[in-house]
Structure formats: C-alpha cells, structure tokens
C-alpha cells in the first residue's frame, strides 16, 4: 500500500482516497484539509472547488487552481493546530524554479448538512 500524500502515516487507500472518491466524507476539518492537500498533489481541481464553501467558490478558478497545483512539486504537509473549525498547516513544496517554499495558513472550515467545507485562510 502507498503512503498517503498528506503525511498522515496511513495508507492512501484508507486515508484521503475515500474522501476524494466520494465514498466517505471527512468527520473533522483536519481530514478535509489533508484531503485537499492530496488533491493539490494529484491536480484534482474539481475536488478543491467542490470542498470549498459555496459562498466562496466565486473567488476561485478551476483553471488557476490547476495551474498552481501543477506548477509546484508538493513535498509534505504538517498540521500545526487542529481544533473546532480551524486548521493551521504548513505545505512544503518546490516552486517552478525548484526553490523550496512553505505555504503557511490558518484555515477556517464550516459544516453544512453534515459536510465540511473550506471557507478561507489567513496566510503567514
């Protein structure tokens, strides 16, 4: 079994894959965050749009998400804090010039009808 891209230490098949395939839904915001990171690694812009709060989708372009996801080489994800509706994380990647970068964000999530969605983030 292949380790999950989200660095959880679990197998991809039992970690993020069921969320991405829609056979299961995240119970906690951290699970959604991890599956969204995995979607960036796998260039799955549709999943990223679908897991964004409906009120926020107008601010995102599938084409731009896909372009940014493909322009970078994703290295690892670290979750710093996860509580209530907040997940703070660092996503490590190499940019298109192969320069090491860190995307550090404190994300907010909301639950609607039992399903979690990404709302927005504060960048550091």
LOMAR-695562 format. One record per residue (C-alpha): residue number from 1; x, y, z; residue in one letter. Coordinates in nm, 3 decimals, always signed. Layout:
+-----+---------+---------+---------+----+
:   i :       x :       y :       z : aa :
+-----+---------+---------+---------+----+
: NUM :       X :       Y :       Z :  A :
...
+-----+---------+---------+---------+----+
# end
This chain:
+-----+---------+---------+---------+----+
:   i :       x :       y :       z : aa :
+-----+---------+---------+---------+----+
:   1 :  +0.000 :  +0.000 :  +0.000 :  X :
:   2 :  +0.112 :  +0.350 :  -0.085 :  X :
:   3 :  +0.150 :  +0.604 :  +0.198 :  X :
:   4 :  -0.095 :  +0.890 :  +0.179 :  X :
:   5 :  +0.029 :  +1.212 :  +0.025 :  X :
:   6 :  -0.097 :  +1.408 :  +0.329 :  X :
:   7 :  +0.178 :  +1.263 :  +0.551 :  X :
:   8 :  -0.069 :  +1.112 :  +0.799 :  X :
:   9 :  +0.128 :  +0.789 :  +0.811 :  X :
:  10 :  -0.176 :  +0.599 :  +0.685 :  X :
:  11 :  -0.224 :  +0.427 :  +0.351 :  X :
:  12 :  -0.370 :  +0.646 :  +0.075 :  X :
:  13 :  -0.647 :  +0.389 :  +0.020 :  X :
:  14 :  -0.772 :  +0.429 :  +0.377 :  X :
:  15 :  -0.685 :  +0.795 :  +0.435 :  X :
:  16 :  -0.765 :  +1.056 :  +0.167 :  X :
:  17 :  -0.873 :  +0.840 :  -0.126 :  X :
:  18 :  -1.222 :  +0.760 :  +0.012 :  X :
:  19 :  -1.291 :  +1.134 :  +0.059 :  X :
:  20 :  -1.165 :  +1.223 :  -0.288 :  X :
:  21 :  -1.366 :  +0.941 :  -0.449 :  X :
:  22 :  -1.675 :  +1.040 :  -0.251 :  X :
:  23 :  -1.717 :  +0.703 :  -0.082 :  X :
:  24 :  -1.677 :  +0.867 :  +0.258 :  X :
:  25 :  -1.691 :  +1.220 :  +0.398 :  X :
:  26 :  -1.448 :  +1.383 :  +0.641 :  X :
:  27 :  -1.571 :  +1.384 :  +1.001 :  X :
:  28 :  -1.325 :  +1.655 :  +1.107 :  X :
:  29 :  -1.186 :  +1.967 :  +0.935 :  X :
:  30 :  -0.834 :  +1.824 :  +0.960 :  X :
:  31 :  -0.939 :  +1.529 :  +0.743 :  X :
:  32 :  -1.078 :  +1.767 :  +0.484 :  X :
:  33 :  -0.758 :  +1.974 :  +0.497 :  X :
:  34 :  -0.548 :  +1.665 :  +0.442 :  X :
:  35 :  -0.763 :  +1.550 :  +0.150 :  X :
:  36 :  -0.745 :  +1.897 :  -0.006 :  X :
:  37 :  -0.364 :  +1.892 :  +0.017 :  X :
:  38 :  -0.371 :  +1.550 :  -0.151 :  X :
:  39 :  -0.594 :  +1.696 :  -0.423 :  X :
:  40 :  -0.327 :  +1.959 :  -0.492 :  X :
:  41 :  -0.064 :  +1.686 :  -0.518 :  X :
:  42 :  -0.284 :  +1.489 :  -0.759 :  X :
:  43 :  -0.406 :  +1.800 :  -0.951 :  X :
:  44 :  -0.772 :  +1.741 :  -0.867 :  X :
:  45 :  -0.915 :  +2.091 :  -0.909 :  X :
:  46 :  -1.276 :  +1.967 :  -0.919 :  X :
:  47 :  -1.241 :  +1.824 :  -0.567 :  X :
:  48 :  -1.090 :  +2.151 :  -0.444 :  X :
:  49 :  -1.382 :  +2.351 :  -0.584 :  X :
:  50 :  -1.640 :  +2.102 :  -0.451 :  X :
:  51 :  -1.493 :  +2.119 :  -0.100 :  X :
:  52 :  -1.489 :  +2.499 :  -0.092 :  X :
:  53 :  -1.786 :  +2.670 :  +0.077 :  X :
:  54 :  -2.049 :  +2.762 :  -0.181 :  X :
:  55 :  -2.031 :  +3.128 :  -0.073 :  X :
:  56 :  -1.657 :  +3.135 :  -0.154 :  X :
:  57 :  -1.645 :  +2.947 :  -0.484 :  X :
:  58 :  -1.683 :  +3.264 :  -0.690 :  X :
:  59 :  -1.333 :  +3.365 :  -0.575 :  X :
:  60 :  -1.168 :  +3.055 :  -0.719 :  X :
:  61 :  -1.099 :  +2.946 :  -1.073 :  X :
:  62 :  -1.055 :  +2.580 :  -1.159 :  X :
:  63 :  -0.801 :  +2.681 :  -1.424 :  X :
:  64 :  -0.593 :  +2.886 :  -1.175 :  X :
:  65 :  -0.608 :  +2.614 :  -0.909 :  X :
:  66 :  -0.491 :  +2.354 :  -1.158 :  X :
:  67 :  -0.216 :  +2.581 :  -1.288 :  X :
:  68 :  -0.080 :  +2.646 :  -0.938 :  X :
:  69 :  -0.108 :  +2.280 :  -0.838 :  X :
:  70 :  +0.084 :  +2.166 :  -1.147 :  X :
:  71 :  +0.347 :  +2.442 :  -1.126 :  X :
:  72 :  +0.469 :  +2.311 :  -0.792 :  X :
:  73 :  +0.617 :  +1.988 :  -0.663 :  X :
:  74 :  +0.446 :  +1.908 :  -0.335 :  X :
:  75 :  +0.681 :  +1.772 :  -0.069 :  X :
:  76 :  +0.493 :  +1.733 :  +0.260 :  X :
:  77 :  +0.214 :  +1.858 :  +0.483 :  X :
:  78 :  +0.245 :  +1.942 :  +0.852 :  X :
:  79 :  -0.060 :  +2.014 :  +1.065 :  X :
:  80 :  +0.032 :  +2.259 :  +1.342 :  X :
:  81 :  -0.305 :  +2.303 :  +1.511 :  X :
:  82 :  -0.649 :  +2.149 :  +1.451 :  X :
:  83 :  -0.944 :  +2.246 :  +1.670 :  X :
:  84 :  -1.313 :  +2.323 :  +1.620 :  X :
:  85 :  -1.336 :  +2.485 :  +1.274 :  X :
:  86 :  -0.966 :  +2.584 :  +1.246 :  X :
:  87 :  -0.669 :  +2.402 :  +1.094 :  X :
:  88 :  -0.326 :  +2.562 :  +1.082 :  X :
:  89 :  -0.083 :  +2.392 :  +0.847 :  X :
:  90 :  +0.238 :  +2.420 :  +0.651 :  X :
:  91 :  +0.256 :  +2.278 :  +0.300 :  X :
:  92 :  +0.613 :  +2.238 :  +0.177 :  X :
:  93 :  +0.678 :  +2.247 :  -0.196 :  X :
:  94 :  +0.925 :  +2.333 :  -0.470 :  X :
:  95 :  +0.814 :  +2.613 :  -0.699 :  X :
:  96 :  +0.864 :  +2.615 :  -1.077 :  X :
:  97 :  +1.225 :  +2.732 :  -1.025 :  X :
:  98 :  +1.281 :  +2.439 :  -0.784 :  X :
:  99 :  +1.310 :  +2.680 :  -0.492 :  X :
: 100 :  +1.187 :  +2.547 :  -0.157 :  X :
: 101 :  +0.869 :  +2.721 :  -0.039 :  X :
: 102 :  +0.631 :  +2.693 :  +0.255 :  X :
: 103 :  +0.262 :  +2.776 :  +0.233 :  X :
: 104 :  +0.168 :  +2.851 :  +0.597 :  X :
: 105 :  -0.204 :  +2.902 :  +0.652 :  X :
: 106 :  -0.463 :  +2.910 :  +0.927 :  X :
: 107 :  -0.776 :  +2.783 :  +0.754 :  X :
: 108 :  -1.138 :  +2.815 :  +0.858 :  X :
: 109 :  -1.396 :  +2.548 :  +0.780 :  X :
: 110 :  -1.772 :  +2.527 :  +0.812 :  X :
: 111 :  -2.007 :  +2.233 :  +0.832 :  X :
: 112 :  -2.324 :  +2.238 :  +0.624 :  X :
: 113 :  -2.569 :  +1.947 :  +0.637 :  X :
: 114 :  -2.305 :  +1.725 :  +0.797 :  X :
: 115 :  -2.037 :  +1.802 :  +0.537 :  X :
: 116 :  -1.721 :  +2.012 :  +0.595 :  X :
: 117 :  -1.613 :  +2.289 :  +0.356 :  X :
: 118 :  -1.310 :  +2.515 :  +0.334 :  X :
: 119 :  -1.412 :  +2.880 :  +0.387 :  X :
: 120 :  -1.094 :  +3.087 :  +0.386 :  X :
: 121 :  -0.746 :  +3.119 :  +0.522 :  X :
: 122 :  -0.510 :  +3.358 :  +0.691 :  X :
: 123 :  -0.164 :  +3.337 :  +0.536 :  X :
: 124 :  +0.160 :  +3.377 :  +0.731 :  X :
+-----+---------+---------+---------+----+
# end
